[in-house]
Amino acid sequence: MRRLLHLFGNDRFSSALILLLVAAVTTGSGVLGRVDNLLYDLGLRLQVRPPPADIVIVGIDEDSLSKLGRWPWSRRLHATLLDRLHADGARVIGLDLVFAEPDTADQPADALLAEAVARAGNVVLPVLLENNRVNGQVLETLPLPQLVEQAAGLGRVHVELDLDGIGRSLFLWEGVGAPVWPHFAQAVLDVAGLLPSSLSRTPPKIAEESPFALVRQAQRRFAFLGPPGHVRTLSYVQVLTGDFAPGTFRDRIVLVGATAAGMGDLLPTPVSGQRQPMPGVEIHANALDAMRSGRLVREVPLAWVLAIGALLALAPLAWLPRTHPLGGLVATSVWFAAVMVVAALLPGLVQIWVPPAGALLAILLAYPVWSWRRLESAGRFLDHELKRLHQQLGSEEGLPLHALPRDPFAARIRQVQAASYRLRQLQEERRETLAFLSHDIRAPIAAALMRLDDVPGAARLHEPLARALTLAEKFLRAARAEALDATRFEELDLVALAHQAVDDAWTVARARSVHLVRRLPDEPVWMQGEFGLLHRALLNLVLNAVQHAPQESAVEVALETTDDWATLAVTDRGPGISPEVQARLFQRFSRGSGAAGGTGLGLYFVRTVAEKHGGSTSVSSEPGAPTCFSLRLPLRSPALAKAAQ
């Protein structure tokens, strides 16, 4: 139970859980289905393609109605139209007109139309699936029997409307009781001999027929070529009267249907919307081209959509913990836009549709959710630290004990301000203490050492007093290094500094019969820093190397530079240092194995000085091999100032 509570308390885990829940619930419920459809429509509008040259629409437009009279027309006109198209060499004719009842006004016209269909030999007629009343039984409405007998193919004219009333998809097979009818566009392609092998020519088998029920198989979305009017269209009356160039329809796929607004065969589509619906015959032309060119869009199964949405939703947690607030906001916004654009373009590029709304909502909430969890953690941390400060400093030190009830976070800020003020006071007291140590402790010890020679029998006090004075001086140096202010840095020459440190160590090296070797540039190396502390840090490294170097050996002091950095390296041929000792060499009060009598502050002082200057320290050694201590410092003042803050 504790482990579970710890997991829920983890910012990344709790944020991931919230985002996964948002993505899964939104995707599974479909509550943002309209957003998915809007993105799908946007992608189609951004990928308009030129219309194919071999698809021609013969439209029953307003001009045809005005010249030929009110609809319905005599079927003799349709027979004449079919003869015109057949004579001009049309490859297939999709006659998207319903002839379900006999022409009572001109009964011989039905026979004439059937004869024209037979002469053409490539006419596809429509099948309607319609309800005779609201929520009533679905009925199949076929053309007249004599037309069915002569037709080259039959296809269902239907486009599925989504909840927003826009047609984006179709079923390849559909029927009452069993899916026996192909889509009208599919039947046209089959008669033309252009049906891709990926589309079946035979109805799919189902486990059990459902009489009186509408059975559908293989729903597909399809990509539109462009807005209404994009496909080449000729007027019905123009073709009927022969007002077209010979060969206009040769080897073309010809679709005949209503395009006039008054005919009622108009539907809103992703590329048109409610303002400019697309004629049904042009929708069939778009579906036909999508089938032929393999641009039918498959919807990814829900399980895969949930998995992909989860990955997309969790992606911001890869960078939010590692970036600053502004950087995290920018990165998350870019990720949101990228997912949205890719999801919109995916159907047109690879014919796959992954509804992204659930993932997009989770991505949109990722930054505020993460910020909320981090604020909760920050609040808990502040409470814990303020409680600890109360225990350490006490309410008598000026810290408020109670938070303001109306704004707890503001109360925490006030408490932090009070604690910060108190800590500054303590820092000032610490400086005063250091001054006291410097003047009132170190000075008397130094004076006592000077007078020991005049006091009989006091020689044995010399060593402990000298050690006390050394400890006080090293402690003061470390304290000054910790309090170093980068704003007081001055320009200095590292080469001159290194020469002076070597000169100051010469006497000690000579006493131990150790040679000091300088490998320093001839030209100055300039940087911003505090000369005294840097000089002392390098001198500490040199004296430390002299102390551990064998007699008659050499200690090398080298300075190497790059464009932005300088490295001061001190190398000796001493016994070497084990990795276990190296790990704690630069810590306060830590001493090496051969540093008997040391204070453990020398290398800590070196590290502190390096870090205050924006640099670092390192050691390279192993038992029985030379030891090299390095002091790496920045040469450029902007980087130095930033690192020292």
C-alpha positions in Angstrom: 0.0 0.0 0.0 2.9 2.4 0.8 4.5 1.6 -2.5 1.2 2.4 -4.3 0.8 5.7 -2.4 4.4 6.5 -3.3 3.7 5.9 -7.0 0.7 8.2 -6.9 2.8 10.8 -5.2 5.4 10.6 -7.9 4.8 13.6 -10.2 5.6 11.8 -13.5 3.6 8.7 -12.6 0.5 10.6 -11.5 0.7 13.0 -14.5 1.0 10.0 -16.9 -2.0 8.3 -15.3 -4.1 11.4 -15.7 -3.1 11.9 -19.3 -3.7 8.3 -20.1 -7.2 8.4 -18.6 -8.0 11.6 -20.5 -6.9 10.1 -23.8 -8.6 6.8 -23.3 -11.9 8.2 -22.1 -12.0 10.8 -24.9 -11.1 8.4 -27.6 -13.3 5.5 -26.4 -16.4 7.7 -25.9 -16.1 9.6 -29.2 -17.1 12.8 -27.4 -14.7 14.8 -29.6 -15.7 13.0 -32.8 -16.5 16.4 -34.4 -12.9 17.5 -33.8 -11.6 14.3 -35.4 -13.8 15.0 -38.4 -12.7 18.6 -38.7 -9.1 17.5 -38.8 -9.9 14.9 -41.4 -11.6 17.5 -43.5 -8.7 19.9 -43.1 -6.3 17.3 -44.4 -8.4 16.7 -47.5 -8.7 20.4 -48.2 -4.9 20.8 -48.0 -4.3 17.9 -50.5 -6.3 18.9 -53.6 -5.4 16.9 -56.7 -6.0 17.6 -60.3 -9.1 15.7 -61.7 -8.4 12.7 -63.8 -8.8 13.3 -67.5 -10.7 10.0 -68.2 -13.7 10.8 -65.9 -16.4 13.0 -67.3 -19.8 14.0 -65.7 -22.8 14.7 -67.8 -24.8 16.9 -65.5 -28.6 17.6 -65.4 -28.0 21.3 -64.6 -30.2 24.4 -64.5 -29.5 25.1 -68.2 -30.8 21.7 -69.2 -33.9 22.0 -67.0 -34.7 25.4 -68.6 -34.3 24.1 -72.1 -35.9 20.6 -71.8 -38.6 21.4 -69.3 -39.6 20.2 -65.9 -38.3 17.0 -64.5 -39.0 14.1 -65.0 -38.2 14.0 -68.7 -39.3 11.5 -71.2 -37.1 8.4 -71.2 -36.7 8.8 -74.9 -34.3 11.7 -74.1 -32.2 9.4 -71.9 -32.2 6.7 -74.7 -30.9 9.3 -77.2 -28.2 10.5 -74.7 -27.0 6.9 -74.3 -26.8 6.5 -78.0 -24.7 9.7 -78.3 -22.3 8.5 -75.6 -22.0 5.0 -77.1 -21.4 6.4 -80.6 -18.6 8.6 -79.3 -16.8 5.6 -77.7 -17.6 5.9 -74.0 -15.8 3.1 -72.1 -18.5 2.8 -69.4 -21.7 4.8 -68.6 -22.8 5.2 -65.0 -26.5 6.3 -65.3 -27.2 7.7 -61.8 -30.9 8.1 -62.5 -33.6 6.0 -60.8 -36.1 4.2 -63.2 -38.0 2.2 -60.6 -41.5 2.8 -62.0 -42.9 2.6 -65.6 -43.3 5.8 -67.5 -47.1 6.0 -67.5 -47.2 9.1 -69.8 -45.1 7.4 -72.5 -45.1 3.6 -72.1 -43.0 2.8 -75.2 -40.2 5.0 -73.8 -39.3 2.3 -71.3 -38.7 -0.1 -74.1 -36.7 2.4 -76.1 -34.5 3.1 -73.0 -33.9 -0.6 -72.5 -32.9 -1.0 -76.1 -30.5 1.9 -75.8 -29.0 0.3 -72.7 -28.6 -3.0 -74.6 -27.0 -1.3 -77.6 -24.5 0.5 -75.4 -23.7 -2.7 -73.5 -21.7 -0.9 -70.8 -24.4 0.9 -68.8 -24.4 0.7 -65.0 -27.7 1.4 -63.2 -28.3 2.4 -59.6 -29.9 0.5 -56.7 -31.6 2.4 -53.9 -31.7 1.3 -50.3 -34.5 3.4 -48.7 -37.0 3.5 -45.8 -40.7 3.7 -46.6 -41.2 5.5 -43.3 -39.1 6.8 -40.3 -37.5 3.9 -38.5 -39.3 1.6 -40.9 -38.0 -1.4 -42.8 -35.2 -0.8 -45.3 -36.2 -1.6 -48.9 -34.2 -2.3 -52.0 -35.4 -0.3 -55.0 -34.1 -1.7 -58.3 -34.6 -0.4 -61.8 -37.4 -1.8 -64.1 -36.9 -5.5 -64.9 -36.3 -4.8 -68.6 -33.6 -2.3 -67.6 -32.0 -4.7 -65.1 -31.9 -7.4 -67.8 -30.0 -5.2 -70.2 -27.7 -3.4 -67.8 -24.0 -4.3 -67.6 -24.0 -3.8 -63.9 -25.9 -2.6 -60.9 -24.5 -0.7 -58.0 -25.8 0.9 -54.8 -25.9 4.7 -54.7 -25.2 5.6 -51.1 -22.8 7.7 -49.1 -22.7 7.3 -45.3 -23.3 10.5 -43.4 -21.5 11.1 -40.1 -23.1 12.6 -37.0 -22.4 16.1 -38.3 -24.3 15.4 -41.5 -21.3 15.3 -43.8 -20.5 12.4 -46.1 -17.0 11.0 -45.7 -17.3 7.3 -46.1 -19.1 4.5 -48.0 -19.7 0.7 -47.6 -18.2 -1.4 -50.4 -21.0 -4.0 -50.0 -24.5 -3.5 -48.7 -27.9 -5.1 -48.9 -31.0 -6.2 -47.1 -30.5 -9.6 -45.5 -27.0 -10.0 -47.1 -24.4 -7.6 -48.5 -24.9 -8.5 -52.2 -24.7 -5.0 -53.8 -21.4 -3.3 -54.6 -21.1 0.4 -54.4 -22.2 2.2 -57.6 -18.6 3.5 -58.3 -17.3 -0.1 -57.7 -19.7 -1.5 -60.2 -18.7 1.2 -62.8 -15.1 0.3 -62.4 -15.9 -3.4 -62.7 -17.7 -2.9 -66.0 -14.9 -0.7 -67.3 -12.4 -3.4 -66.4 -10.5 -1.1 -64.1 -11.4 -2.5 -60.7 -8.2 -3.0 -58.6 -7.4 -6.5 -57.5 -7.6 -5.3 -53.9 -11.4 -4.9 -54.3 -13.5 -8.0 -54.6 -15.9 -8.6 -57.5 -18.0 -11.1 -55.5 -20.1 -10.3 -52.4 -18.4 -11.2 -49.1 -19.6 -14.3 -47.2 -21.4 -13.7 -43.9 -22.0 -16.2 -41.1 -25.7 -15.7 -41.0 -28.2 -13.8 -43.1 -30.5 -11.3 -41.4 -33.8 -11.0 -43.2 -35.3 -7.5 -43.4 -32.1 -6.0 -41.8 -29.6 -3.8 -43.6 -26.2 -5.6 -43.7 -23.1 -3.7 -44.5 -19.5 -4.7 -45.0 -16.1 -3.0 -45.5 -16.7 0.7 -44.6 -14.1 3.0 -46.0 -13.5 6.7 -46.0 -12.3 8.2 -49.3 -10.2 11.1 -50.3 -11.9 13.8 -52.4 -10.2 15.2 -55.4 -11.2 18.8 -54.7 -14.3 21.0 -54.1 -17.6 20.8 -55.9 -17.2 21.4 -59.7 -13.6 20.1 -59.6 -14.3 17.1 -61.9 -14.9 17.9 -65.6 -18.6 18.4 -66.2 -20.7 18.8 -69.5 -24.3 19.9 -69.6 -26.9 17.2 -70.3 -28.6 19.3 -73.0 -25.2 20.0 -74.6 -24.5 16.3 -75.0 -28.0 15.5 -76.0 -27.9 17.9 -78.9 -24.4 16.8 -80.0 -22.8 20.1 -79.1 -19.4 18.6 -78.2 -16.2 17.8 -80.1 -15.9 14.2 -81.5 -13.9 11.9 -79.2 -14.8 13.9 -76.1 -16.0 10.6 -74.4 -13.8 8.1 -76.2 -12.4 5.6 -73.6 -13.8 7.8 -70.9 -15.7 6.9 -67.7 -19.0 8.8 -68.1 -21.3 9.4 -65.1 -24.7 10.9 -65.8 -26.6 12.5 -62.9 -28.3 15.5 -61.5 -26.2 18.6 -60.6 -29.0 21.2 -60.4 -29.7 22.4 -56.9 -33.5 21.9 -57.4 -33.0 18.2 -58.1 -32.2 17.5 -54.4 -29.3 15.2 -55.1 -26.8 17.2 -53.1 -24.7 16.3 -50.0 -22.3 18.2 -47.8 -18.7 16.8 -48.0 -15.4 17.5 -46.3 -14.3 19.7 -49.2 -17.6 21.6 -49.5 -19.4 21.8 -46.1 -22.9 23.1 -45.7 -22.4 26.2 -47.9 -21.7 24.4 -51.2 -23.0 20.8 -51.2 -21.6 18.4 -53.8 -23.9 16.6 -56.3 -24.2 12.9 -55.7 -22.9 12.1 -59.2 -19.7 14.0 -58.4 -19.4 12.2 -55.1 -19.5 9.0 -57.1 -16.8 10.3 -59.4 -14.6 11.0 -56.3 -15.3 7.6 -54.8 -14.5 6.0 -58.2 -11.1 7.7 -58.5 -10.3 6.8 -54.8 -11.1 3.2 -55.5 -9.1 3.1 -58.7 -6.0 4.9 -57.3 -6.0 3.0 -53.9 -7.0 6.1 -51.9 -9.7 4.4 -49.9 -8.9 5.3 -46.3 -9.0 2.6 -43.6 -9.8 3.4 -40.0 -7.4 2.0 -37.4 -9.1 -0.4 -35.0 -10.0 1.1 -31.6 -7.4 -0.8 -29.7 -4.7 0.5 -31.9 -6.1 4.0 -31.7 -6.0 3.8 -27.9 -2.4 2.6 -27.9 -1.2 5.2 -30.3 -3.1 7.9 -28.4 -1.4 6.8 -25.2 2.1 7.1 -26.7 1.3 10.5 -28.2 -0.2 11.7 -24.9 2.8 10.5 -22.8 5.4 12.0 -25.1 5.4 15.5 -23.3 6.5 13.8 -20.1 9.8 13.0 -21.8 10.8 16.6 -21.9 8.7 18.5 -19.4 10.8 17.3 -16.4 14.0 18.2 -18.1 13.1 21.7 -19.5 12.4 25.1 -18.1 8.7 26.2 -17.9 8.9 28.3 -21.1 10.9 25.6 -23.0 8.4 23.0 -21.9 5.5 25.1 -23.0 7.0 25.7 -26.4 8.0 22.1 -26.9 4.5 20.9 -26.0 2.9 23.4 -28.3 5.1 22.3 -31.1 4.3 18.7 -30.4 0.5 19.5 -30.3 0.8 21.2 -33.7 2.9 18.4 -35.2 0.5 15.7 -34.1 -2.5 17.6 -35.4 -0.8 18.3 -38.8 0.4 14.7 -39.2 -3.0 13.3 -38.3 -4.7 15.5 -40.8 -2.3 14.6 -43.6 -2.2 10.9 -42.9 -5.3 9.8 -44.8 -4.1 11.5 -48.0 -0.6 10.3 -47.7 -0.9 6.6 -46.5 -4.7 6.1 -46.5 -4.9 5.5 -42.8 -7.1 7.4 -40.4 -6.2 7.6 -36.7 -8.7 9.8 -34.8 -6.4 12.1 -32.8 -8.8 14.1 -30.6 -8.2 12.1 -27.5 -4.4 12.4 -27.8 -4.6 16.1 -28.7 -6.7 16.8 -25.6 -4.2 14.9 -23.4 -1.3 16.8 -25.0 -3.2 20.1 -24.5 -3.6 19.2 -20.8 0.0 17.9 -20.4 1.6 21.2 -19.5 -1.1 22.4 -17.0 -1.3 18.9 -15.4 2.5 18.7 -15.1 2.7 22.3 -13.7 -0.1 21.4 -11.2 1.8 18.3 -10.0 5.0 20.2 -9.7 3.3 23.0 -7.8 1.9 20.4 -5.4 5.4 19.0 -4.9 6.9 22.5 -4.5 4.2 23.3 -1.9 5.0 20.1 0.0 8.7 20.8 -0.2 8.2 24.3 1.1 6.1 23.1 3.9 8.7 20.5 4.9 11.6 23.0 4.6 9.7 25.7 6.5 8.9 23.2 9.3 12.6 22.4 9.4 13.6 26.1 9.5 11.1 26.6 12.3 12.7 23.8 14.3 16.2 25.2 13.6 15.6 28.9 13.9 12.5 28.9 16.1 9.6 31.3 16.0 11.5 33.7 18.2 13.9 34.3 15.3 11.2 36.2 13.4 9.6 33.4 11.3 5.7 33.5 11.1 4.2 30.3 12.5 0.8 30.3 10.8 -0.1 30.5 7.1 -2.6 32.9 5.8 -5.9 31.0 5.4 -7.0 32.7 2.1 -3.8 32.2 0.2 -1.6 29.4 1.5 1.0 29.8 -1.3 1.4 33.5 -0.6 1.8 32.6 3.1 4.6 30.2 2.2 6.3 32.9 0.1 6.1 35.3 3.1 7.6 32.6 5.4 10.4 32.0 2.9 11.1 35.7 2.7 11.3 35.8 6.5 13.6 32.8 6.5 15.8 34.3 3.8 16.1 37.5 5.8 17.0 35.6 8.9 19.6 33.6 7.0 21.2 36.8 5.7 21.4 37.9 9.2 23.1 34.7 10.2 25.5 35.1 7.2 26.5 38.5 8.5 27.0 37.1 11.9 29.2 34.4 10.4 31.3 37.0 8.6 31.7 38.8 11.9 32.8 35.5 13.5 35.4 35.1 10.8 36.7 38.5 11.4 36.9 37.7 15.1 38.8 34.5 14.3 41.1 36.4 12.0 42.0 39.2 14.4 41.4 38.0 17.9 42.5 34.3 17.6 45.0 34.1 14.8 46.9 37.2 15.9 47.5 36.1 19.5 48.6 32.7 18.4 51.1 34.2 15.9 52.4 36.5 18.7 52.7 33.6 21.1 54.8 31.7 18.5 57.1 34.6 18.1 57.8 34.8 21.9 58.3 31.1 22.5 62.0 31.3 21.9 62.3 33.8 24.9 60.4 31.5 27.3 62.5 28.7 28.8 61.0 25.2 28.5 58.2 26.3 26.1 59.6 24.7 23.0 57.2 21.8 23.3 54.3 24.3 22.8 55.6 25.4 19.4 54.1 22.5 17.4 50.5 22.6 18.7 50.4 26.4 18.4 51.7 26.2 14.8 49.1 23.6 14.0 46.4 25.8 15.5 47.6 28.8 13.5 47.7 26.7 10.2 44.2 25.4 10.9 42.8 28.9 11.5 44.4 30.2 8.3 43.1 27.4 6.2 39.7 27.7 7.6 39.7 31.4 6.9 40.9 30.8 3.3 38.1 28.2 2.8 35.5 30.6 4.2 36.7 33.5 2.0 36.5 31.1 -1.0 32.9 30.2 -0.1 32.0 33.9 0.2 33.7 34.9 -3.1 31.7 37.5 -5.1 32.1 37.2 -8.9 31.2 40.9 -9.3 34.6 41.7 -7.8 36.7 39.7 -10.4 39.5 41.5 -12.2 41.4 40.7 -15.3 44.5 38.5 -14.6 47.2 36.6 -16.4 47.2 32.9 -15.7 50.7 32.5 -16.9 52.0 35.1 -14.5 49.9 33.5 -11.7 51.4 30.1 -12.4 55.0 31.4 -12.4 54.5 33.1 -9.1 53.0 29.9 -7.5 56.0 27.9 -8.7 58.4 30.6 -7.4 56.6 30.5 -4.0 56.9 26.7 -3.8 60.6 26.7 -4.8 62.1 26.9 -1.3 60.0 23.9 0.0 60.8 21.9 -3.2 64.5 22.6 -2.8 64.4 21.4 0.8 62.9 18.1 -0.3 65.2 17.8 -3.3 62.3 18.0 -5.8 62.7 19.7 -9.1 59.9 22.1 -10.4 59.4 21.9 -14.1 57.4 24.6 -15.9 55.5 24.0 -19.1 53.9 27.3 -19.5 53.0 29.4 -22.6 55.2 32.4 -23.5 52.2 34.6 -24.2 49.8 35.8 -21.5 46.5 33.9 -20.9 43.8 36.4 -19.7 40.7 35.6 -17.6 38.5 37.2 -15.1 39.1 36.1 -11.5 40.4 36.8 -8.0 44.2 36.6 -8.1 44.9 35.9 -4.5 42.5 32.9 -4.2 43.6 31.4 -7.6 47.2 31.8 -6.7 46.7 30.1 -3.3 44.7 27.2 -5.0 47.5 26.5 -7.5 50.1 26.8 -4.7 48.2 24.3 -2.7 48.3 21.8 -5.6 52.1 22.4 -6.1 53.0 22.1 -2.4 50.8 19.0 -2.2 52.7 17.4 -5.2 56.1 18.4 -3.7 55.1 16.7 -0.4 54.2 13.4 -2.0 57.0 13.4 -4.7 60.1 11.2 -4.1 63.4 12.9 -3.7 65.3 13.8 -6.9 62.0 13.5 -8.8 60.2 16.3 -10.7 56.9 18.1 -10.3 55.5 19.4 -13.5 53.3 22.5 -13.7 51.6 22.9 -17.2 49.1 25.3 -18.7 47.0 24.3 -21.7 44.3 26.4 -23.4 41.4 26.1 -25.9 39.1 28.8 -27.2 37.1 29.0 -24.0 39.0 27.1 -21.3 42.3 26.9 -19.6 43.6 23.9 -17.7 46.4 24.2 -15.0 47.8 20.7 -14.4 50.2 19.7 -11.6 51.9 16.2 -12.0 54.1 14.3 -9.6 55.7 10.8 -9.5 54.4 9.9 -6.1 53.0 6.6 -4.9 49.6 7.2 -6.6 46.1 7.4 -5.2 43.5 4.6 -5.1 40.1 5.2 -6.7 38.4 4.9 -3.3 40.5 7.8 -1.9 40.1 9.9 -5.1 36.3 9.9 -4.7 36.5 11.9 -1.5 39.7 13.9 -2.0 38.0 17.3 -2.7 35.5 17.0 0.2 35.8 19.1 3.3 38.0 17.6 6.0 39.0 14.7 3.8 42.7 13.7 3.6 44.6 11.2 1.5 46.3 8.2 2.9 49.7 9.9 3.1 48.4 13.2 4.5 49.2 12.7 8.1 48.9 15.9 10.1 46.9 17.7 7.3 43.7 19.6 8.0 41.6 18.2 5.1 40.8 21.7 3.8 43.5 22.3 1.2 41.9 20.4 -1.7 38.4 21.5 -0.6 39.7 25.1 -0.9 41.0 24.4 -4.4 37.6 22.9 -5.5 35.7 25.8 -4.0 37.8 28.4 -5.7 37.5 26.6 -9.1 33.7 26.3 -8.8 33.3 30.0 -7.8 35.2 30.9 -10.9 32.9 28.7 -13.0 35.4 25.9 -13.4 36.2 22.4 -11.9 38.9 20.2 -10.5 39.9 16.7 -11.2 42.5 14.1 -10.4 44.0 11.3 -12.5 46.0 8.7 -10.7 46.3 5.1 -9.7 48.7 3.3 -7.3 52.2 3.1 -8.7 51.6 5.7 -11.5 52.0 9.5 -11.7 49.3 11.7 -10.2 47.9 14.7 -12.0 45.7 17.3 -10.4 43.9 19.6 -12.8 42.3 23.0 -12.3 40.0 23.9 -15.3 38.9 27.5 -15.6 36.8 29.4 -18.2 38.5 32.2 -20.2 35.3 34.0 -21.4 33.8 36.4 -18.8 30.1 36.0 -19.9 30.2 32.2 -19.3 32.1 32.8 -16.1 29.6 35.3 -14.8 26.7 33.0 -15.6 28.3 30.0 -13.9 29.3 32.0 -10.8 25.7 33.2 -10.1 
